[in-house]
Amino acid sequence: MNPRNKWILFLAIVLLSMSPFAVAHAQGPVSGDKLILGGRFTLKSGEIVRGDVIIFGGAADLKTDSMVTGDVAVIGGTAEVNGLIQGDVSVVGGSLTLGPHAVVEGNVLEIGGQFLRDPQATIRGDIVRGLEFGQRNIDGINIPLPENMPVPVPEISSAQPNLARSAGQVLFHLLMQGLSAVAWAVIMAAFGILLVILLPTQGQRLRQTATNRPLLAFVVGALTMLLLLPVFAVLMITVCLAPLAFALGLLVFAAMLMGWLAIGWELGTRILRALNIENAPAMTEALIGIVLLTLLWRLPLVVPLLGTLASWGIGIVVGSLGLGAVILGKFGSQVYPTPARPMSLTPLVPLPEEQEK
């Protein structure tokens, strides 16, 4: 395959898998679990999913008279429910809205996000809303709702503090954050496999660029993100240019992802060399480094506040470094040269004839 076609294929896979415009429909009864990576999942009226629905980094919309026979889990996204869920509903780091026709026969678990419930919504199980020290006041936040829908009110629990329940919630929080980190690592590892298979040469060039000029790459990446913020704002305000803003955002995301994968690949190579493992397969190097880098980014979230700050710090540093490497390396088409070393000035030694004179 032509190298240019490989790059187009890799970019297309990344954009399609993470595109917010992607809409998945159940299209009638579906047997087994349904996993949605990014995008938006819509379960129309009368449609049934016979299993669990897991939305990672996207949005779920369960219309009136739809049904899910298993559980619904949303990690880092949003869920609007107006149908029947026979299992549990859990949202980690996202937003859950139960409309007037929503029926949840199991429990509702919400951690690190928002939970809004219409007074007519039915919940037959228990409601567990995050951690006591992690609750946030959501009054005054404007959340867009469908037309003709009563304004949902926050669910307020009147139960007395219970130490055993609080401990259980802490353990559940740790478990969910750990599962979220593992899920992120698996997804990033899958993209790493694509990089090694489709664009090995470009990945190697990006690794060298990030290694040769790390400070310059970080500065270029950070400045690019800062400069793009007002550009996105202007494009979003202009209605006709809003699609261009989304397209530009997806392109920047793809560039940051490619840089992240290249840095993880370089990390894996250095780790194996430190362990005196030479000539390891490129796939092994990439998977080890990318998984470790992703876990290093996501696992601190198990610690409230400080862990969140640490995770954001790692994400900004690595993301800026990777984006800068991609920009300097022109998406892996070249290796940005190392800075030229100044020439050492050696004193001139007189020739023997001149010494005799």
GUFI-290597 format. One record per residue (C-alpha): x, y, z. Coordinates in Angstrom, 2 decimals, always signed. Example, Ala and Ser with C-alpha at 12.3 -4.5 7.8 and 13.67 -1.06 7.14 Angstrom:
<atoms>
[[+12.30 -4.50 +7.80]]
[[+13.67 -1.06 +7.14]]
</atoms>
This chain:
<atoms>
[[+0.00 +0.00 +0.00]]
[[+1.16 +3.49 -0.82]]
[[+2.50 +5.32 +2.30]]
[[+0.13 +8.20 +1.62]]
[[-2.82 +5.80 +1.49]]
[[-1.69 +4.26 +4.77]]
[[-1.67 +7.66 +6.44]]
[[-5.15 +8.44 +5.08]]
[[-6.42 +5.07 +6.33]]
[[-4.97 +5.62 +9.81]]
[[-6.42 +9.13 +10.01]]
[[-9.81 +7.91 +8.80]]
[[-9.94 +5.17 +11.45]]
[[-9.05 +7.64 +14.20]]
[[-11.57 +10.26 +13.09]]
[[-14.39 +7.78 +12.58]]
[[-13.83 +6.08 +15.94]]
[[-13.79 +9.38 +17.88]]
[[-16.04 +11.55 +15.73]]
[[-18.83 +13.22 +17.72]]
[[-21.00 +13.06 +14.60]]
[[-20.95 +9.27 +14.58]]
[[-24.39 +7.94 +15.49]]
[[-24.98 +4.28 +16.26]]
[[-28.46 +2.78 +16.12]]
[[-29.55 -0.56 +17.46]]
[[-31.61 -1.34 +14.32]]
[[-34.03 -3.72 +15.99]]
[[-33.31 -6.43 +18.57]]
[[-29.62 -6.88 +19.29]]
[[-28.34 -9.99 +21.04]]
[[-25.32 -9.64 +23.27]]
[[-23.50 -6.65 +24.69]]
[[-23.02 -3.45 +22.69]]
[[-19.78 -1.44 +23.03]]
[[-19.64 +2.09 +21.63]]
[[-16.22 +3.79 +21.49]]
[[-16.87 +7.50 +21.11]]
[[-19.70 +9.03 +19.15]]
[[-23.38 +8.90 +20.06]]
[[-25.54 +5.82 +20.60]]
[[-29.26 +6.20 +19.93]]
[[-31.78 +3.51 +20.86]]
[[-34.97 +4.42 +19.06]]
[[-38.52 +3.83 +20.22]]
[[-39.42 +0.13 +20.04]]
[[-35.81 -1.04 +19.74]]
[[-34.33 -3.55 +22.18]]
[[-30.78 -4.38 +23.17]]
[[-30.63 -7.84 +24.74]]
[[-27.49 -7.34 +26.80]]
[[-25.38 -4.55 +28.26]]
[[-24.65 -1.19 +26.65]]
[[-21.25 +0.37 +27.36]]
[[-20.56 +3.88 +26.10]]
[[-16.94 +5.00 +26.39]]
[[-16.22 +8.67 +25.74]]
[[-19.53 +9.36 +24.00]]
[[-23.24 +9.89 +24.54]]
[[-26.24 +7.61 +24.88]]
[[-29.83 +8.54 +24.03]]
[[-32.49 +5.98 +24.97]]
[[-35.79 +7.05 +23.48]]
[[-39.29 +6.44 +24.89]]
[[-40.44 +2.78 +24.70]]
[[-36.90 +1.52 +24.06]]
[[-35.47 -1.22 +26.26]]
[[-32.11 -2.54 +27.46]]
[[-32.30 -5.93 +29.16]]
[[-28.89 -5.56 +30.82]]
[[-26.87 -2.74 +32.36]]
[[-25.98 +0.65 +30.90]]
[[-22.56 +2.15 +31.66]]
[[-21.33 +5.54 +30.47]]
[[-17.68 +6.41 +31.10]]
[[-16.67 +9.99 +30.45]]
[[-19.82 +10.89 +28.54]]
[[-23.52 +11.68 +28.84]]
[[-26.70 +9.64 +28.94]]
[[-30.32 +10.70 +28.38]]
[[-32.73 +7.94 +29.35]]
[[-36.43 +7.82 +28.54]]
[[-36.77 +4.08 +28.05]]
[[-36.70 +0.93 +30.16]]
[[-33.45 -0.39 +31.64]]
[[-33.85 -3.74 +33.36]]
[[-30.39 -3.64 +34.92]]
[[-28.24 -1.00 +36.60]]
[[-27.19 +2.40 +35.26]]
[[-23.72 +3.74 +36.05]]
[[-22.09 +6.97 +34.94]]
[[-18.44 +7.74 +35.71]]
[[-17.20 +11.27 +35.10]]
[[-20.21 +12.22 +33.02]]
[[-23.83 +13.31 +33.11]]
[[-27.01 +11.26 +33.56]]
[[-30.49 +12.63 +32.83]]
[[-33.59 +10.54 +33.52]]
[[-36.58 +11.83 +31.57]]
[[-40.28 +11.52 +32.50]]
[[-40.66 +8.11 +30.80]]
[[-37.46 +6.59 +32.19]]
[[-37.76 +3.33 +34.14]]
[[-34.70 +1.83 +35.82]]
[[-35.36 -1.50 +37.52]]
[[-31.87 -1.71 +39.03]]
[[-29.59 +0.72 +40.81]]
[[-28.33 +4.10 +39.64]]
[[-24.64 +4.77 +40.25]]
[[-23.10 +8.17 +39.51]]
[[-19.50 +9.07 +40.29]]
[[-17.71 +12.33 +39.60]]
[[-20.45 +13.82 +37.45]]
[[-24.04 +15.06 +37.45]]
[[-27.35 +13.26 +38.03]]
[[-30.63 +14.93 +37.02]]
[[-33.97 +13.19 +37.46]]
[[-37.41 +14.15 +36.25]]
[[-40.04 +13.81 +39.02]]
[[-41.96 +11.27 +36.90]]
[[-38.93 +9.01 +36.33]]
[[-39.08 +5.61 +38.06]]
[[-36.13 +4.04 +39.90]]
[[-36.86 +0.74 +41.63]]
[[-33.34 +0.22 +43.01]]
[[-31.00 +2.29 +45.13]]
[[-29.37 +5.59 +44.21]]
[[-25.64 +5.97 +44.86]]
[[-24.38 +9.41 +43.93]]
[[-20.60 +9.49 +44.04]]
[[-18.56 +10.25 +47.14]]
[[-19.47 +12.64 +49.91]]
[[-16.21 +14.56 +49.52]]
[[-16.59 +14.65 +45.74]]
[[-20.10 +16.10 +45.43]]
[[-20.57 +19.34 +43.55]]
[[-23.38 +21.85 +43.63]]
[[-25.06 +21.82 +40.21]]
[[-27.47 +24.68 +40.88]]
[[-27.31 +27.37 +38.23]]
[[-25.85 +25.15 +35.52]]
[[-27.79 +25.46 +32.28]]
[[-28.25 +21.99 +30.80]]
[[-30.07 +21.80 +27.44]]
[[-33.11 +19.51 +27.57]]
[[-35.53 +18.32 +24.90]]
[[-38.55 +20.50 +24.22]]
[[-41.76 +19.95 +26.23]]
[[-39.80 +18.17 +28.95]]
[[-40.27 +19.27 +32.56]]
[[-37.19 +20.74 +34.14]]
[[-35.51 +17.91 +36.06]]
[[-34.60 +18.45 +39.65]]
[[-31.52 +17.10 +41.40]]
[[-32.01 +13.91 +43.37]]
[[-31.42 +14.67 +47.03]]
[[-30.81 +11.83 +49.41]]
[[-32.06 +12.22 +52.95]]
[[-30.24 +9.18 +54.29]]
[[-28.04 +9.64 +57.30]]
[[-24.29 +9.27 +56.83]]
[[-23.23 +5.65 +57.04]]
[[-19.58 +4.77 +57.46]]
[[-19.96 +1.33 +55.90]]
[[-21.73 +2.77 +52.88]]
[[-19.13 +5.51 +52.53]]
[[-16.35 +2.90 +52.60]]
[[-18.19 +0.91 +49.97]]
[[-18.53 +3.99 +47.80]]
[[-14.79 +4.66 +48.12]]
[[-14.00 +1.12 +47.05]]
[[-16.47 +1.39 +44.19]]
[[-14.86 +4.66 +43.12]]
[[-11.41 +3.07 +43.12]]
[[-12.71 +0.09 +41.15]]
[[-14.45 +2.21 +38.52]]
[[-11.48 +4.53 +38.06]]
[[-9.20 +1.52 +37.76]]
[[-11.48 -0.05 +35.14]]
[[-11.62 +3.27 +33.32]]
[[-7.81 +3.43 +33.24]]
[[-7.60 -0.12 +31.91]]
[[-10.20 +0.65 +29.23]]
[[-8.25 +3.73 +28.13]]
[[-5.05 +1.65 +28.01]]
[[-6.72 -0.98 +25.84]]
[[-8.07 +1.64 +23.43]]
[[-4.74 +3.43 +23.15]]
[[-2.95 +0.12 +22.66]]
[[-5.29 -0.65 +19.76]]
[[-4.38 +2.65 +18.13]]
[[-0.71 +1.85 +18.80]]
[[-1.07 -1.40 +16.88]]
[[-2.51 +0.55 +13.95]]
[[+0.41 +2.98 +14.07]]
[[+3.03 +0.23 +14.04]]
[[+1.29 -1.69 +11.23]]
[[+0.24 +1.17 +8.99]]
[[+2.75 +3.96 +9.70]]
[[+5.93 +2.50 +11.21]]
[[+8.26 +4.91 +9.40]]
[[+6.23 +7.97 +10.36]]
[[+6.09 +6.78 +13.96]]
[[+9.87 +6.37 +14.07]]
[[+10.36 +9.88 +12.68]]
[[+8.04 +11.38 +15.27]]
[[+9.93 +9.55 +18.01]]
[[+13.20 +11.02 +16.81]]
[[+11.71 +14.50 +16.54]]
[[+10.37 +14.39 +20.10]]
[[+13.72 +13.06 +21.34]]
[[+15.89 +15.51 +19.38]]
[[+13.98 +18.67 +20.31]]
[[+11.74 +17.94 +23.33]]
[[+11.63 +21.51 +24.67]]
[[+10.91 +23.04 +21.27]]
[[+8.24 +20.42 +20.55]]
[[+6.54 +21.09 +23.89]]
[[+6.53 +24.86 +23.34]]
[[+5.19 +24.53 +19.80]]
[[+2.45 +22.13 +20.92]]
[[+1.38 +24.23 +23.91]]
[[+1.31 +27.46 +21.89]]
[[-0.69 +25.74 +19.15]]
[[-3.37 +24.65 +21.62]]
[[-3.53 +28.11 +23.19]]
[[-3.80 +29.84 +19.82]]
[[-6.47 +27.45 +18.59]]
[[-8.82 +28.18 +21.52]]
[[-9.95 +31.62 +20.23]]
[[-10.12 +30.21 +16.70]]
[[-12.50 +27.49 +17.87]]
[[-14.57 +30.08 +19.75]]
[[-14.96 +32.28 +16.67]]
[[-15.82 +29.34 +14.43]]
[[-18.41 +28.02 +16.90]]
[[-20.07 +31.43 +17.22]]
[[-20.40 +31.61 +13.44]]
[[-23.10 +29.05 +12.76]]
[[-22.13 +28.38 +9.15]]
[[-18.52 +27.70 +10.19]]
[[-19.35 +25.38 +13.10]]
[[-18.70 +22.22 +11.02]]
[[-15.25 +23.60 +10.22]]
[[-14.58 +23.95 +13.94]]
[[-15.47 +20.29 +14.53]]
[[-13.33 +19.17 +11.59]]
[[-10.39 +21.23 +12.83]]
[[-10.85 +19.84 +16.33]]
[[-10.82 +16.28 +15.05]]
[[-7.67 +16.94 +13.05]]
[[-5.91 +18.38 +16.11]]
[[-7.08 +15.43 +18.18]]
[[-5.72 +12.99 +15.60]]
[[-2.38 +14.81 +15.62]]
[[-2.19 +14.74 +19.41]]
[[-3.11 +11.04 +19.43]]
[[-0.40 +10.21 +16.90]]
[[+2.17 +12.16 +18.93]]
[[+1.05 +10.43 +22.13]]
[[+1.47 +7.02 +20.52]]
[[+4.94 +7.91 +19.24]]
[[+6.04 +9.07 +22.70]]
[[+4.67 +5.89 +24.24]]
[[+6.56 +3.86 +21.66]]
[[+9.78 +5.65 +22.56]]
[[+9.09 +5.08 +26.27]]
[[+8.62 +1.36 +25.69]]
[[+11.90 +1.16 +23.77]]
[[+13.82 +2.87 +26.56]]
[[+12.25 +0.67 +29.24]]
[[+13.25 -2.50 +27.40]]
[[+16.76 -1.17 +26.85]]
[[+17.04 -0.39 +30.56]]
[[+16.15 -4.03 +31.19]]
[[+18.92 -5.10 +28.76]]
[[+16.36 -6.37 +26.25]]
[[+17.69 -5.52 +22.82]]
[[+16.14 -5.99 +19.39]]
[[+12.62 -6.42 +20.77]]
[[+9.80 -6.35 +18.17]]
[[+8.47 -2.89 +17.44]]
[[+4.97 -4.03 +18.39]]
[[+6.16 -5.10 +21.83]]
[[+7.97 -1.81 +22.40]]
[[+4.95 +0.22 +21.38]]
[[+2.41 -1.73 +23.42]]
[[+4.49 -1.67 +26.61]]
[[+5.18 +2.05 +26.41]]
[[+1.71 +3.14 +25.33]]
[[-0.04 +1.09 +28.01]]
[[+2.28 +2.34 +30.77]]
[[+2.00 +5.95 +29.61]]
[[-1.80 +5.75 +29.51]]
[[-2.01 +4.16 +32.95]]
[[+0.33 +6.83 +34.30]]
[[-2.10 +9.42 +32.92]]
[[-5.37 +7.84 +34.11]]
[[-4.58 +6.05 +37.39]]
[[-3.96 +9.26 +39.43]]
[[-7.69 +9.99 +39.07]]
[[-8.37 +7.53 +41.89]]
[[-7.13 +10.25 +44.26]]
[[-9.56 +13.21 +44.47]]
[[-8.30 +16.70 +43.63]]
[[-4.55 +16.06 +43.72]]
[[-4.90 +13.06 +41.46]]
[[-7.03 +15.04 +39.04]]
[[-4.43 +17.81 +38.92]]
[[-1.66 +15.27 +38.35]]
[[-3.62 +13.58 +35.56]]
[[-4.30 +16.90 +33.85]]
[[-0.64 +17.86 +34.19]]
[[+0.56 +14.64 +32.59]]
[[-2.02 +14.94 +29.83]]
[[-1.06 +18.53 +29.02]]
[[+2.69 +17.87 +29.02]]
[[+2.58 +14.68 +26.94]]
[[-0.17 +16.03 +24.69]]
[[+1.75 +19.24 +23.99]]
[[+4.99 +17.35 +23.38]]
[[+3.28 +14.94 +21.01]]
[[+1.41 +17.67 +19.13]]
[[+4.59 +19.71 +18.77]]
[[+6.49 +16.68 +17.46]]
[[+3.80 +16.07 +14.86]]
[[+3.89 +19.72 +13.75]]
[[+7.69 +19.90 +13.59]]
[[+7.90 +16.53 +11.88]]
[[+5.09 +17.41 +9.44]]
[[+3.00 +14.39 +10.47]]
[[+5.99 +12.07 +10.30]]
[[+7.14 +13.04 +6.81]]
[[+10.52 +14.20 +8.14]]
[[+12.76 +14.19 +11.21]]
[[+13.25 +17.63 +12.69]]
[[+17.04 +18.08 +12.86]]
[[+18.95 +18.33 +16.10]]
[[+20.43 +21.74 +16.95]]
[[+23.79 +22.29 +15.32]]
[[+26.65 +22.08 +17.77]]
[[+28.98 +25.09 +17.82]]
[[+32.34 +24.42 +16.26]]
[[+35.15 +24.13 +18.77]]
[[+37.92 +26.62 +18.15]]
[[+41.26 +24.87 +18.60]]
[[+44.38 +27.02 +18.91]]
[[+46.57 +27.03 +15.86]]
[[+49.81 +25.14 +16.40]]
[[+52.74 +26.63 +14.48]]
[[+54.47 +24.38 +12.03]]
[[+58.01 +23.21 +12.87]]
[[+59.45 +25.49 +10.16]]
[[+57.76 +28.52 +11.74]]
[[+59.02 +27.53 +15.20]]
[[+62.64 +27.51 +13.90]]
[[+62.18 +31.02 +12.48]]
</atoms>
